[in-house]
Amino acid sequence: MEIMIAERLGGKQFGKSTEIYKFEKIKRAKAEAIKNNPQIPLIDMGVGEPDSPADPGVVNVLGKEAGKPENRWYADNGIPEFQEAAAGYLERVYGVKGLNPYKQVIHGIGSKSIFAMLPLCVINPGDVTLTTIPGYPVTATYTRYLGGEVYQLPLAENNDFFPDLDSVPAGILRKTRLLYLNYPNNPTGQVTTKEFFKSIIEFATRYNIIVIQDAAYAALTYDGYQPLSFLSVEGSENVGVEVHSLSKAFNMTGWRLGFVAGNTKLVQAYATIKDNTDSGQFRAIQKAGIYAMNNTHITDRICEKYSRRFDLLVNALTNVGFSVKKPKATFYCYARCPVGTATGERFQTATEFSEFLLKKALISTVPWDDAGKYIRFSVTFEARDGKHEETIIHEIQERMMRLELTFE
């Protein structure tokens, strides 16, 4: 018997592709670099997840709740206490008022699963999703799975890493059902304004497009920039939803907990898909999430650490020759790649430079070639304390200085 795989996964060609997923390729390259240079410690600036565990208070709640008999049941679409806490969190941190927690907020087993399910709510074959690149691909991937099309919106530096919606052809707009946004943005670190969100609401209303705003990094802000929610702007609930994650703001990456909030009809459609897809996150984890959202000083401490590291990193990269500024949010520094080295190497792509940096200096980064040649440095590297952070960043600067990089 021949197992027939769906065409969305390649059909008869499934498993025969020699293409390697980017992050798997980076993983293999890191292993090779470590093998070839066992005497030099690898500095991993590519990891896109927190380097510290969840706050002890969060862990304690999980421990207390995990064995309680009432928490053993399926959670299905969530416990009302979590919905209430999420709505309260949005009001306290982002100024979002008036949400009905029982109709406009539902949890997810991490934001990734939410982004996978939302296209199932609205995309039919032939429909279009507008998505920014570079960026998180899950919503676009599921759009293609459903027979839809994806139209990419490059985030170019000359447009301050915002999408150029005026460039979308009229024929595409007529078929567009979804617009995926992510601000503060991964990987560019760009933040946004209420004025930008107002323009998005006007655009969505004009063309009858649903907005999905990915707010995974919204709480990680620095130097006076205040967390901003799409849902804090008038009219947002009419056109879309916002997806929040507890992974970044509370160091709960592996706990898999997030929530979607906003337009009642879309949230309830998501609830229908979710009800037929999973049985909800463990109630004890939801209760730990409630504790986290009620104790936002946890996020404050995380932001202090990342801000301190950014100050060190931006100074070091500037000394090497990169043209970078400290971002106002996220934990990423997005840098235009050098063109080569004084000794004759030339980098045609960001991938080439990232591989060179790994092989020659054992510094791991993430390359992006979607809208120019850029690499992403993450400040989630492992360090024991502030002094160790300084040592690591100084070592990064010294290693790259020895490469004699050249810039345009």
Secondary structure, 3 states (H helix, E strand, C coil): CCCCCCHHHCHHHCCCCCCCCHHHHHHHHHHHHHHHCCCCCCEECCCCCCCCCCCHHHHHHHHHHHCCHHHCCCCCCCCHHHHHHHHHHHHHHHCCCCCCHHHHEEEECCHHHHHHHHHHHHCCCCCEEEEEECCCCHHHHHHHHCCCEEEEEECCHHHCCCCCHHHCCHHHHHHEEEEEEECCCCCCCCCCCHHHHHHHHHHHHHHCCEEEEECCCCCCECCCCCCCCHHHCCCHHHHEEEEEEHHHHCCCHHHCCEEEEECHHHHHHHHHHHHCCCCCCCHHHHHHHHHHHCCCHHHHHHHHHHHHHHHHHHHHHHHHCCCCCCCCECCEEEEECCCEECCCCECCCHHHHHHHHHHHHCEECEEECCCCCEEEEECCCCCCCHHHHHHHHHHHHHHHHCCCEECC
